[in-house]
Every structure is written in C-alpha cells, then in structure tokens.
C-alpha cells in the first residue's frame, strides 16, 4: 500500500483523496488549518515550508498539489509553493502531480488538447505557465500536471462558475446570474472525474513529464447546462457595467474580468488523448448533472 500527500483540502483535493482511498492507497492531506478529510491523516502544513513539506512527504509516492491561492495573489504566492514542492520531492523521491487549468493557453478558438500551445494573455495565465516551466526544469524529478476546465459536482461549493450559487437557484426554478455569454459552448469537468485522473497520475509514473488536458464530461453552454438541471430555471448575464462596478470593491470580480474571454467565446476541450492514455471514460454530462442535482437536493 502506497502513501500520497495531497496539499489542499478543497474540492479537487478531496476528490483526489476519495479516488486514492478507493484504490486502497493511504492519504495524507496537508493544509494550514489542518482541515479534516474523511479517512485521511490531516496535517497542519504550510506548503511554502520546504523542510516541513519534506518531512510530511517522507515515504510518499507522490505529492499532489491542489492548493489554490486567491486570484489576485497568484503571481506572488504560487512560485514559492512550487519551489518548496520541488525541494521536498528532491529530498524524498516523491513524484509531483499539479492540479492545473486552461489559463496558460490564453485565447484560443480551437478545442484544447495536450498539443495546444501556451499563449497566456494576462498575469494569472502567465503564472500558471511559469509553474509548469519550473517543474519541467527540475528534470531529475517525475512531474506532471492535469489541466481541467471549470469543475462542478457534489462538493463544488461556491468556488465554481457552476457551483452552489448557480445550482441552487436553477434547481429552485429561479435565475442564476453569470458572467460572459451564457449561449457559447464551454468545457465542464466533473469533480469525481478530476479526482480519478489525479489518482491515475499519482499512481502511474509512466504518465509523467508532460501535462494532460481534461477530463471533460461535455462541451455545452451555460444555458444548456441549466436546462438539463431544471428546464424551469433561467440564466441571466451580468452586464459589462455590472461586472465593472462589482470590480471596484471586489478584487475577485476584477480578476474574473481579465479572463472573461473564457466565457465569451467557445472554450472547449478534446480529451481524447487523455482518455486513451489513461484508459478512462468520463462521466457523461447528463449523469454528472443528475448526480450534482441529487446531492444538492438530498
């Protein structure tokens, strides 16, 4: 039985932990607040403390990085975390699995794949691209990254475009307010599928030394997503002026405005390469939405 260290106890960290436990793996979860995760050993851990991280990662097969600093603080907070993780991996021989996103690809009109070129257009995307360069430069280590799209599913909470603040009003037959154009297709990554893919990467070193794009349950618009949740629900677009005004007092809204292109043009994934290499079949979108609705109403 192998042991894995997950940094972060948010939705993706918990999903990864669940998938690893299903594989009879032992899991440690490190957070600054020692957040408890069922069936895991919870540790109080600062991901920028390389010495403490190395101690926590001793005898661990992998370090799975699922932390996510606040948007405005990515350029300052992310690089020290990756530096610490690299140092800990060198000290322990652990492999590194980074939970990533599509931001490094910037504005692209074709479906994202593992062959898509990085072309970030704003600081967050540039930061995420920098993290992968840092990992690749550590060529004495096994490193990999999973680049998923917006996640959804049970436990997504309020941090997702289709999290609780979207799901709850739609299920009630009300109105969900969203950024961007709700009629353009968008890629949706189901949380349990993300957990499965992270677990696959953590337990299969032959998949290292590159990033993978996916998983994806479907590429549909927010309008279509809402209709599948509840035909009586409605989606309303937040106006550009409304977004600007919100950004005057809310730093997160300012950061969302800088990546608004993700929601104003087709932003889709072709995960065929990942599915074939992983031997993985994503949860069909209809099934994933049904499970999400059941969890929200149960």
C-alpha positions in Angstrom: 0.0 0.0 0.0 1.4 3.3 -1.1 1.0 6.7 0.6 0.3 10.0 -1.1 0.5 13.6 0.2 -2.2 16.0 -1.0 -1.7 19.7 -0.5 -5.1 21.4 -0.1 -8.5 20.2 1.1 -10.7 22.0 -1.3 -13.0 20.3 -3.9 -10.2 18.9 -6.1 -8.0 17.8 -3.1 -10.9 16.0 -1.6 -11.8 14.4 -4.9 -8.3 13.1 -5.3 -8.3 11.8 -1.8 -11.5 9.9 -2.4 -10.2 8.3 -5.6 -6.9 7.2 -4.0 -8.7 5.7 -1.0 -10.9 3.7 -3.4 -7.6 2.3 -4.7 -6.6 1.3 -1.2 -3.9 3.9 -1.0 -3.0 5.8 2.2 -3.5 9.5 2.0 -2.2 12.5 4.0 -3.8 15.9 3.5 -1.8 19.0 4.4 -3.4 22.4 5.0 -2.5 25.5 7.0 -5.6 24.9 9.2 -5.3 21.1 9.4 -8.7 20.7 7.7 -10.0 17.2 8.3 -10.7 14.9 5.3 -12.5 11.6 5.9 -10.2 8.5 6.1 -7.1 10.7 5.6 -4.3 11.8 8.0 -4.8 15.5 8.3 -1.6 17.6 8.8 -1.0 21.3 9.7 1.3 22.3 6.9 2.5 25.4 5.1 3.2 24.5 1.5 6.0 27.1 1.3 7.9 25.5 4.2 10.1 23.1 2.3 11.6 21.4 5.3 8.2 20.7 6.9 6.9 19.6 3.5 9.8 17.2 3.0 9.1 15.7 6.5 5.4 15.3 5.6 6.2 13.7 2.2 8.7 11.2 3.5 7.9 7.7 2.2 5.1 9.2 0.0 4.8 8.0 -3.6 3.5 11.4 -4.8 2.9 15.0 -3.8 -0.4 16.1 -5.3 -0.7 19.9 -5.4 -4.3 21.1 -5.1 -3.8 24.3 -3.2 -5.2 27.5 -4.8 -4.2 30.9 -3.6 -6.6 33.8 -4.1 -6.7 35.0 -7.7 -5.1 38.4 -7.1 -2.2 36.7 -5.2 -1.2 34.1 -7.8 1.9 35.8 -9.1 3.3 36.3 -5.6 2.1 33.1 -3.8 2.3 30.4 -6.4 6.1 30.3 -7.3 7.3 29.8 -3.6 4.8 26.9 -3.3 6.3 25.1 -6.4 9.8 25.8 -5.2 9.0 24.2 -1.9 7.3 21.2 -3.5 10.3 20.7 -5.8 12.7 20.8 -2.9 10.6 18.3 -0.9 10.3 16.0 -3.9 14.1 16.0 -4.3 14.5 15.2 -0.6 12.0 12.4 -0.6 11.9 11.0 -4.2 8.2 11.7 -4.4 6.6 12.4 -7.8 4.8 15.7 -8.3 1.3 16.0 -9.7 0.0 19.5 -10.1 -3.7 20.3 -10.4 -3.9 22.9 -13.2 -6.3 24.7 -15.5 -6.5 26.0 -19.0 -5.3 29.6 -18.3 -1.8 29.1 -19.8 -3.3 28.6 -23.2 -4.9 32.0 -23.3 -7.3 32.9 -26.0 -7.7 30.1 -28.5 -10.6 29.1 -30.7 -9.8 25.5 -31.3 -10.5 22.8 -28.7 -7.8 22.5 -26.1 -5.6 19.3 -26.3 -2.3 18.2 -24.9 -0.8 19.7 -28.1 -2.2 23.2 -27.6 0.4 25.9 -27.4 0.7 28.1 -24.4 -0.1 31.7 -25.1 -1.2 33.4 -21.9 -2.8 36.8 -22.2 -2.9 38.0 -18.6 -0.9 37.6 -15.3 -2.8 34.5 -14.0 -2.2 32.5 -17.2 1.4 33.6 -17.2 1.8 32.5 -13.7 0.4 29.1 -14.4 2.6 28.7 -17.4 5.6 29.7 -15.2 4.8 26.9 -12.7 4.9 24.3 -15.4 8.3 25.6 -16.6 9.6 25.4 -13.1 8.5 21.8 -12.8 10.0 20.9 -16.2 13.3 22.5 -15.3 13.5 20.0 -12.4 14.5 17.3 -14.9 15.6 15.0 -12.2 12.0 14.5 -11.0 8.9 12.9 -12.2 6.4 15.7 -12.7 3.0 16.1 -14.4 0.0 18.4 -14.5 -3.7 17.9 -15.1 -5.3 20.8 -16.9 -9.0 20.7 -16.4 -11.7 23.2 -17.2 -14.3 24.6 -14.7 -15.3 21.9 -12.3 -18.7 21.0 -11.0 -20.3 18.3 -9.0 -21.1 17.4 -5.4 -18.9 19.4 -3.1 -18.0 22.1 -5.6 -19.2 24.8 -3.2 -19.1 28.4 -4.2 -15.8 28.5 -6.0 -17.1 27.3 -9.3 -19.0 29.0 -12.1 -21.5 26.2 -11.8 -21.2 25.7 -8.1 -23.8 26.3 -5.4 -24.6 29.9 -6.5 -25.6 28.6 -9.9 -27.0 25.2 -9.0 -29.3 26.2 -6.1 -31.4 28.9 -7.9 -31.7 26.8 -11.1 -33.0 23.8 -9.2 -35.5 26.2 -7.5 -36.7 27.3 -10.8 -35.2 30.8 -10.3 -32.5 32.8 -12.0 -28.7 32.3 -11.9 -26.6 35.3 -12.8 -23.5 34.5 -14.7 -20.6 36.3 -16.4 -20.0 36.2 -20.1 -22.3 34.9 -22.9 -24.3 32.0 -21.5 -25.0 30.7 -25.0 -21.5 29.8 -26.1 -20.1 26.3 -25.6 -17.8 25.7 -22.6 -16.0 22.7 -21.3 -17.1 21.2 -17.9 -15.0 18.9 -15.8 -16.8 16.7 -13.3 -15.1 16.7 -9.8 -15.1 12.9 -9.3 -13.5 12.6 -12.8 -10.9 15.1 -11.8 -10.2 13.1 -8.7 -9.9 9.9 -10.8 -7.4 11.5 -13.2 -5.3 12.9 -10.4 -5.2 9.4 -8.8 -4.2 7.8 -12.1 -1.4 10.3 -12.5 -0.3 9.8 -8.9 0.0 6.0 -9.3 1.3 5.8 -12.8 4.8 7.3 -13.3 4.9 6.4 -17.0 2.4 9.2 -17.5 4.8 11.8 -16.1 6.9 14.5 -17.8 4.1 16.3 -19.6 0.7 18.0 -18.9 -2.6 16.4 -19.8 -5.8 18.2 -20.8 -9.1 17.0 -19.4 -11.2 15.4 -18.2 -14.4 16.7 -19.8 -17.9 15.4 -19.4 -19.3 17.8 -22.1 -18.9 21.0 -24.0 -22.2 22.9 -23.6 -23.3 26.4 -22.9 -24.4 27.6 -19.5 -27.9 27.9 -20.9 -27.9 24.2 -21.9 -26.3 23.2 -18.6 -29.1 25.0 -16.7 -31.8 23.4 -18.8 -30.5 19.9 -18.1 -30.6 20.8 -14.4 -34.1 22.2 -14.5 -36.0 23.4 -17.6 -37.8 25.9 -15.5 -34.5 27.7 -14.4 -33.2 30.7 -16.2 -29.7 32.1 -16.7 -29.1 35.9 -16.8 -25.9 37.5 -18.0 -24.3 40.1 -15.7 -23.8 43.2 -17.8 -20.3 44.6 -18.5 -21.1 47.6 -16.5 -22.3 45.4 -13.6 -19.1 43.5 -13.7 -17.0 46.7 -13.8 -18.9 48.2 -10.8 -18.5 44.9 -8.8 -14.8 45.0 -9.5 -14.5 48.4 -7.8 -14.9 46.8 -4.4 -14.3 43.1 -5.2 -10.8 42.1 -6.3 -12.1 38.7 -7.4 -14.5 40.2 -9.8 -11.7 42.3 -11.3 -9.7 39.2 -11.9 -12.6 37.4 -13.5 -13.0 40.3 -15.9 -9.4 39.7 -17.1 -10.3 36.2 -18.1 -13.8 37.0 -19.4 -12.8 35.6 -22.8 -13.2 32.2 -21.4 -17.0 32.9 -21.2 -17.5 35.0 -24.3 -16.2 32.6 -27.0 -16.2 28.8 -27.4 -13.9 27.4 -24.7 -13.9 23.6 -25.2 -11.7 20.5 -24.7 -10.9 17.5 -26.8 -9.7 15.0 -24.1 -9.4 12.0 -26.5 -5.6 11.7 -25.8 -6.1 11.7 -22.1 -8.9 9.2 -22.2 -6.9 6.8 -24.4 -3.7 7.0 -22.4 -5.4 6.8 -19.0 -7.9 4.1 -20.1 -10.5 6.5 -18.7 -14.1 7.1 -19.6 -15.5 10.4 -18.3 -18.9 10.5 -16.6 -21.5 11.5 -19.3 -22.7 15.1 -18.7 -26.3 14.1 -18.2 -25.3 11.6 -15.5 -22.9 14.1 -13.9 -25.6 16.8 -13.8 -28.1 14.4 -12.4 -25.7 13.4 -9.6 -25.0 17.0 -8.9 -28.7 17.8 -8.6 -29.3 14.8 -6.3 -26.6 15.9 -4.0 -27.9 19.5 -3.9 -31.4 18.4 -3.0 -30.5 15.4 -0.8 
